[in-house]
Amino acid sequence: MRTSVLPLAALLTSLAACTVNGQREPAPERTAPAPPTTPASPATSAPPPVASTAPAPTTPAPTASAPTTPASASPSPAASSPAASGDKALLGSWTSAACGARKYERVLALAQGGTFVAEDRVSPCPPRVACIWSGIIHRKGAFKRSGNTVSLSVTEASHGPGDQPFPTTLTVDPSTGALVEAGDGGAACSYQRAGR
């Protein structure tokens, strides 16, 4: 046991002498460990800075402004188009007392959606009297405005004695906006708004 300890003791002694007598190298400086880095996720990483492409603000040169006039609240009937007015100026009931060979009242009611109903009051039955025929011819159909022309197409009609042909077109008087029917010999028969 003594023989195995001696070589170890001799080795330790020579090692101690080496360290004490030999030159020492300076110990390396201690540095703080760098913080651990984690890769940035694409969702949270900030986008790289982008150079602004917006033009620098400029001061506009002074310009002379022309005086403005307010637009009229209601366009003239002549300037109305189907798209602009939507035929709203024509909607409602119109009456014509007589026109040429038609010696009775005609009532025309134009409704939104381009439909109409008409009554030719040829010889209405008097109140409290029993009549075989009411004396009124009823019509239904569609109308369409194109400029100052209103086309009428009848889809349903009743019949009776003494009725006159129903017009296929009416015109819109540009000065009044009233409907006009062409009577016999080119005479113009104007309609009035019902109740006026």
RODO-340569 format. One record per residue (C-alpha): residue in one letter; x, y, z. Coordinates in steps of 0.2 Angstrom, whole numbers, padded with zeros to 4 digits, always signed. Example, Ala and Ser with C-alpha at 12.3 -4.5 7.8 and 13.67 -1.06 7.14 Angstrom:
! RODO-340569
A+0062-0022+0039/S+0068-0005+0036/
! end
This chain:
! RODO-340569
M+0000+0000+0000/R+0015+0012+0004/T+0022+0009-0013/S+0006+0014-0022/V+0005+0030-0012/L+0023+0036-0014/P+0022+0039-0033/L+0006+0049-0031/A+0014+0060-0017/A+0029+0062-0028/L+0018+0067-0043/L+0008+0080-0032/T+0024+0088-0025/S+0032+0090-0042/L+0015+0097-0049/A+0015+0110-0034/A+0033+0115-0038/C+0029+0118-0056/T+0014+0129-0052/V+0023+0139-0039/N+0040+0142-0048/G+0034+0143-0066/Q+0027+0158-0074/R+0008+0161-0073/E-0002+0166-0087/P-0015+0179-0083/A-0032+0172-0080/P-0044+0176-0094/E-0056+0191-0090/R-0074+0186-0085/T-0088+0192-0097/A-0106+0192-0094/P-0115+0178-0103/A-0125+0185-0118/P-0144+0183-0116/P-0151+0168-0125/T-0158+0173-0142/T-0174+0166-0148/P-0179+0168-0166/A-0193+0181-0169/S-0209+0174-0176/P-0215+0181-0193/A-0231+0187-0185/T-0223+0198-0172/S-0208+0204-0181/A-0208+0222-0186/P-0208+0225-0204/P-0192+0234-0211/P-0193+0253-0212/V-0200+0259-0229/A-0195+0275-0237/S-0210+0287-0239/T-0215+0289-0257/A-0228+0303-0253/P-0225+0319-0262/A-0220+0334-0252/P-0235+0345-0248/T-0236+0360-0260/T-0246+0376-0259/P-0259+0378-0273/A-0257+0393-0284/P-0271+0405-0281/T-0285+0403-0294/A-0300+0414-0298/S-0316+0406-0294/A-0331+0408-0305/P-0347+0413-0296/T-0358+0397-0293/T-0377+0397-0296/P-0388+0385-0286/A-0396+0371-0297/S-0415+0373-0299/A-0424+0363-0287/S-0436+0355-0300/P-0430+0352-0318/S-0441+0358-0332/P-0452+0345-0339/A-0443+0347-0356/A-0426+0343-0348/S-0433+0328-0339/S-0427+0311-0344/P-0435+0294-0339/A-0419+0290-0329/A-0418+0307-0320/S-0436+0310-0316/G-0442+0292-0315/D-0459+0298-0322/K-0463+0304-0305/A-0469+0320-0312/L-0483+0311-0321/L-0489+0300-0307/G-0506+0302-0301/S-0524+0305-0309/W-0527+0315-0325/T-0544+0320-0333/S-0549+0326-0350/A-0567+0333-0352/A-0569+0329-0370/C-0558+0328-0386/G-0564+0329-0404/A-0577+0315-0407/R-0575+0309-0389/K-0589+0319-0380/Y-0586+0311-0363/E-0573+0312-0349/R-0558+0301-0349/V-0549+0298-0332/L-0531+0291-0333/A-0521+0286-0317/L-0503+0283-0319/A-0494+0273-0305/Q-0477+0269-0300/G-0469+0255-0309/G-0476+0260-0326/T-0494+0254-0324/F-0510+0264-0328/V-0529+0262-0326/A-0541+0272-0336/E-0560+0275-0336/D-0570+0282-0351/R-0585+0288-0343/V-0596+0286-0359/S-0613+0287-0350/P-0612+0283-0332/C-0627+0276-0324/P-0636+0289-0313/P-0636+0287-0294/R-0650+0276-0287/V-0655+0269-0305/A-0653+0251-0311/C-0643+0250-0327/I-0639+0235-0338/W-0622+0243-0341/S-0612+0255-0329/G-0608+0267-0344/I-0590+0266-0340/I-0576+0258-0350/H-0562+0252-0339/R-0544+0249-0346/K-0528+0243-0338/G-0510+0243-0345/A-0493+0249-0345/F-0485+0266-0349/K-0467+0271-0353/R-0460+0289-0355/S-0447+0293-0368/G-0443+0311-0368/N-0459+0320-0370/T-0469+0305-0377/V-0478+0293-0366/S-0483+0277-0374/L-0498+0268-0368/S-0501+0249-0370/V-0518+0242-0365/T-0518+0224-0357/E-0536+0223-0351/A-0551+0232-0357/S-0570+0232-0356/H-0582+0237-0370/G-0598+0247-0372/P-0608+0256-0384/G-0601+0274-0390/D-0583+0272-0384/Q-0570+0280-0394/P-0552+0273-0398/F-0540+0274-0384/P-0524+0283-0388/T-0508+0274-0389/T-0497+0289-0386/L-0498+0305-0376/T-0486+0320-0376/V-0480+0330-0362/D-0482+0349-0364/P-0465+0356-0361/S-0472+0372-0354/T-0484+0365-0342/G-0479+0347-0339/A-0497+0342-0343/L-0502+0327-0353/V-0509+0330-0371/E-0519+0319-0382/A-0520+0322-0400/G-0539+0323-0405/D-0548+0323-0422/G-0539+0334-0435/G-0523+0336-0425/A-0532+0346-0411/A-0523+0345-0394/C-0533+0340-0379/S-0525+0344-0363/Y-0527+0333-0347/Q-0528+0342-0330/R-0523+0335-0313/A-0538+0327-0305/G-0546+0338-0292/R-0541+0354-0300/
! end
